[in-house]
Amino acid sequence: MRDKSAPHSSTRTSGPLAGTRVVEFAGIGPGPFACMMLVDMGAEVVTLDRVGAKRNLKSVTGRGRKVVELDLKDNASIAQALDLLSNADALVEGFRPGVMERLGLGPEVVHARNPRLVYCRVTGWGQQGPLARAAGHDINYISITGALAAIGTREKPVPPLNLVGDFGGGALYLVVGVLAALLEAKKSGKGQVVDAAMCDGAASLMSMFFDMTASGRWTDQRETNFLDGGAHFYGVYECSCGQFISIGSIEPQFYALLRQHAGLSEACFDAQMDRDAWPALKDRLVGIFKTKSRDEWRKIMEGTDICFAPVLTMKEAPHHPHMAAREVFVTRHGVTQPAPAPRFSRTPSAIRDAARTDIADVISEWSAAN
């Protein structure tokens, strides 16, 4: 794991989005995460935060921004925000529908000043619909998509952290929307509104499972399918040490290797795809994997085509040989954090420091660049 604690200039730009200017209205969840990715890829992001807001400039998801404090209830501050947006490529906001319009910063007003700007809105429920103005969190947004009902034990659904709604269905779809709209704006000279709703994105992430349901290969009952813990060859098992390993031996050739390395020679294991046999075979594997420690199973299976990996904690993950060799994690300001992803061969991403600044300075800088 690299130690990248040395400071970087706040003006340093590296990455495929170098030269792209984004204005972020401070928020939580998917907006900051999406802007972190844009910053890592070289975009210059200015975050407009409320006056007196306590902001950790060493935050992982807040890294790389220029942070400006602004009173958005003040007309002069709104005028400054519009001046800044006049020279921006994109805007990212995560307020409830109607808030930006009440501030005088809605799409019509902003596009009148900057017709080519990509106006990105990320919310849980979206800009329209019966729930659009209701409060909610990730767990609620994924509940109405079918995603949460499909994840968990047979007894009840289990929240998959807030990865599916906030970050998978929200932030990543927001980034895709930003990049697609920026590409189109370069051709047309016109911006547009990107409505990135977490319920939309989470539903989109479920596409394969709707496909499998339609073809009769997926059921609504948890732990009865081959990807939800129902199959003995795809799941998590406890070892003698109390730690866990993961097995994903779906393909026949990988399943054959699992049988070979785990000593599964009994004829009952021939019924790999027999759903009725899965519970009994899973029970057999529970007992077998408890005969050795996680490290012992790693020596037997890791690096083979079994599709095996130890289940590591966040503290352990940076020290795994593969993660360390690829420098997937870095340390900055004493904080271990994921490095930028994805990777670019010619225009590599870089982590930059956040810094407080004055909006007048940014307006002057961006105006001069044009």
KOLTOR-16711 format. One record per residue (C-alpha): residue in one letter; x, y negated, z. Coordinates in pm, whole numbers, padded with zeros to 5 digits, always signed. Example, Ala and Ser with C-alpha at 12.3 -4.5 7.8 and 13.67 -1.06 7.14 Angstrom:
BEGIN
a+01230+00450+00780/s+01367+00106+00714/
END
This chain:
BEGIN
m+00000+00000+00000/r+00152-00328-00108/d+00196-00620+00126/k+00073-00920-00070/s+00058-01167+00214/a+00271-01425+00036/p+00064-01735-00053/h-00042-01809-00407/s-00118-02147-00553/s-00489-02224-00553/t-00454-02344-00912/r-00288-02030-01040/t-00492-01863-01312/s-00445-01514-01439/g-00687-01275-01600/p-00915-01253-01904/l-01149-01526-01772/a-00877-01789-01725/g-01022-02125-01831/t-01380-02029-01741/r-01536-02263-01483/v-01809-02148-01247/v-02004-02337-00981/e-02124-02114-00697/f-02386-02225-00448/a-02282-02061-00122/g-02481-01757-00017/i-02443-01402+00112/g-02431-01056-00045/p-02427-01017-00422/g-02348-01377-00521/p-02017-01401-00336/f-01917-01050-00442/a-01989-01128-00809/c-01795-01454-00786/m-01506-01269-00621/m-01490-01048-00930/l-01504-01350-01161/v-01225-01519-00964/d-01014-01204-00968/m-01053-01197-01347/g-00923-01552-01376/a-01230-01776-01359/e-01206-02099-01162/v-01491-02091-00912/v-01593-02389-00703/t-01820-02304-00411/l-02061-02572-00292/d-02125-02513+00078/r-02321-02710+00335/v-02144-02975+00540/g-01991-02831+00855/a-02031-02470+00743/k-01787-02235+00910/r-01615-02058+00623/n-01333-01808+00654/l-01088-01897+00377/k-00925-01556+00425/s-01251-01372+00355/v-01223-01082+00109/t-01540-01159-00089/g-01474-01532-00055/r-01121-01519-00192/g-00992-01748-00463/r-01245-02033-00452/k-01216-02404-00424/v-01463-02482-00145/v-01649-02812-00140/e-01880-02926+00140/l-02186-03104+00007/d-02516-03224+00155/l-02768-03110-00102/k-03041-03312+00068/d-02854-03629-00023/n-02924-03786-00364/a-02565-03897-00410/s-02444-03542-00347/i-02694-03406-00598/a-02559-03652-00852/q-02207-03527-00783/a-02319-03167-00823/l-02470-03254-01161/d-02148-03427-01264/l-01958-03110-01175/l-02206-02888-01361/s-02173-03107-01670/n-01831-02953-01731/a-01898-02602-01600/d-01950-02283-01799/a-02173-02108-01548/l-02372-02161-01230/v-02445-01890-00972/e-02717-01931-00710/g-02897-01688-00482/f-03174-01896-00325/r-03540-01800-00322/p-03731-01902-00638/g-03810-02273-00643/v-03537-02390-00406/m-03301-02517-00675/e-03591-02692-00850/r-03686-02872-00526/l-03327-02985-00487/g-03336-03136-00835/l-03093-02876-00972/g-03327-02646-01161/p-03243-02506-01506/e-03425-02778-01700/v-03240-03057-01520/v-02901-02890-01544/h-02943-02790-01909/a-03035-03148-01994/r-02685-03240-01875/n-02506-02932-02006/p-02699-02734-02270/r-02433-02462-02297/l-02426-02373-01928/v-02515-02018-01822/y-02752-02049-01527/c-02734-01731-01315/r-02993-01652-01049/v-02951-01349-00821/t-03233-01250-00587/g-03383-00936-00443/w-03728-00946-00601/g-03656-01161-00908/q-03793-01496-01020/q-04149-01373-01085/g-04386-01116-00937/p-04603-01080-00625/l-04301-01045-00394/a-04079-01309-00558/r-04099-01554-00269/a-04097-01298+00014/a-03798-01229+00237/g-03618-00900+00200/h-03289-00716+00221/d-03108-00452+00020/i-03295-00168+00193/n-03628-00316+00082/y-03525-00381-00277/i-03407-00023-00330/s-03713+00116-00152/i-03949+00019-00435/t-03727+00155-00712/g-03724+00522-00614/a-03357+00501-00519/l-03386+00511-00141/a-03641+00794-00148/a-03391+01006-00341/i-03101+00957-00098/g-03070+01124+00240/t-03162+01441+00420/r-03465+01659+00367/e-03617+01500+00678/k-03584+01131+00581/p-03417+00881+00345/v-03080+00742+00456/p-02969+00388+00359/p-02656+00411+00136/l-02502+00108+00310/n-02603-00190+00093/l-02411-00063-00207/v-02707+00021-00432/g-02905-00303-00404/d-02674-00590-00312/f-02364-00478-00496/g-02455-00213-00755/g-02794-00345-00860/g-02724-00710-00779/a-02363-00824-00807/l-02250-00594-01088/y-02557-00667-01302/l-02502-01035-01233/v-02145-01012-01360/v-02259-00827-01672/g-02527-01091-01728/v-02281-01377-01682/l-02030-01230-01926/a-02292-01142-02189/a-02451-01488-02171/l-02111-01658-02189/l-02028-01460-02505/e-02361-01557-02662/a-02318-01924-02564/k-01985-01935-02746/k-02171-01844-03066/s-02488-02046-03021/g-02363-02337-02814/k-02666-02286-02591/g-02688-02160-02238/q-02972-01967-02079/v-03105-01843-01746/v-02986-01503-01626/d-03236-01349-01381/a-03041-01081-01192/a-03285-00913-00953/m-03162-00639-00722/c-03482-00440-00769/d-03426-00455-01147/g-03064-00347-01121/a-03129-00071-00869/a-03406+00064-01093/s-03167+00054-01388/l-02911+00252-01187/m-03175+00525-01152/s-03204+00572-01530/m-03036+00914-01539/f-03258+01046-01262/f-03575+00930-01439/d-03437+01104-01746/m-03378+01428-01554/t-03722+01404-01391/a-03886+01373-01732/s-03704+01686-01851/g-03797+01886-01540/r-03444+01893-01397/w-03509+01674-01092/t-03766+01686-00813/d-03873+01421-00562/q-03787+01637-00261/r-03447+01547-00121/e-03178+01815-00086/t-03331+02032-00355/n-03136+01892-00652/f-02780+01948-00764/l-02662+01591-00693/d-02845+01517-00368/g-02690+01780-00140/g-02925+02060-00237/a-02670+02264-00431/h-02400+02454-00244/f-02137+02354-00502/y-02195+01978-00473/g-02182+01838-00124/v-01997+01755+00194/y-01872+02017+00441/e-01735+01992+00792/c-01398+02149+00866/s-01263+02306+01186/c-01105+01974+01286/g-01436+01790+01274/q-01339+01603+00955/f-01512+01650+00620/i-01434+01742+00260/s-01635+01692-00060/i-01693+01948-00333/g-01830+01873-00681/s-01782+02199-00870/i-02067+02159-01119/e-01919+02297-01442/p-01876+02677-01460/q-01499+02661-01494/f-01471+02435-01190/y-01708+02658-00993/a-01493+02959-01083/l-01191+02782-00935/l-01387+02700-00620/r-01473+03066-00581/q-01110+03165-00639/h-00957+02921-00389/a-01226+02959-00123/g-01244+03338-00152/l-01606+03349-00268/s-01588+03694-00426/e-01930+03824-00319/a-02184+03884-00593/c-02431+03645-00434/f-02213+03353-00549/d-02276+03454-00912/a-02611+03274-00889/q-02465+02927-00919/m-02771+02762-01078/d-03039+02961-00897/r-03211+02694-00685/d-03374+02959-00467/a-03030+03089-00373/w-02880+02751-00287/p-02984+02728+00082/a-02835+03067+00172/l-02517+03002-00030/k-02481+02663+00131/d-02503+02820+00475/r-02229+03065+00375/l-02005+02778+00265/v-02070+02591+00589/g-01917+02881+00778/i-01629+02929+00535/f-01516+02564+00536/k-01522+02556+00916/t-01248+02820+00922/k-00978+02569+00827/s-00895+02205+00895/r-00935+01928+00641/d-00559+01916+00586/e-00546+02291+00531/w-00818+02271+00267/r-00635+01980+00105/k-00325+02195+00064/i-00535+02465-00101/m-00764+02255-00322/e-00647+01899-00373/g-00517+01831-00722/t-00692+02132-00876/d-00991+02123-01111/i-01223+02231-00831/c-01335+01866-00805/f-01230+01828-00444/a-01146+01535-00219/p-01113+01476+00153/v-01375+01244+00301/l-01166+00953+00427/t-01254+00662+00650/m-01185+00304+00543/k-00883+00310+00772/e-00750+00627+00607/a-00831+00550+00243/p-00548+00302+00169/h-00291+00561+00277/h-00408+00844+00052/p-00121+00921-00190/h-00332+00858-00501/m-00474+00529-00371/a-00131+00417-00254/a+00036+00509-00587/r-00222+00306-00780/e-00208+00021-00525/v-00586+00026-00498/f-00564-00165-00169/v-00352-00467-00081/t-00286-00658+00239/r-00324-01035+00248/h-00320-01253+00557/g-00321-00935+00764/v-00642-00809+00606/t-00643-00482+00411/q-00874-00518+00112/p-00947-00366-00229/a-00735-00501-00513/p-00910-00649-00820/a-01089-00406-01050/p-01104-00322-01335/r-00747-00351-01465/f-00634-00536-01777/s-00314-00451-01965/r-00240-00792-02119/t-00418-01037-01891/p-00392-00881-01544/s-00614-00996-01262/a-00468-01158-00953/i-00591-01237-00605/r-00586-01609-00532/d-00628-01800-00208/a-00932-02007-00125/a-00888-02372-00034/r-01105-02661+00073/t-01109-02958-00160/d-01305-03269-00245/i-01574-03263-00512/a-01452-03590-00663/d-01114-03431-00728/v-01271-03130-00901/i-01501-03350-01112/s-01202-03556-01220/e-00997-03246-01299/w-01272-03075-01499/s-01363-03396-01684/a-01001-03452-01782/a-00977-03094-01911/n-01260-03168-02154/
END
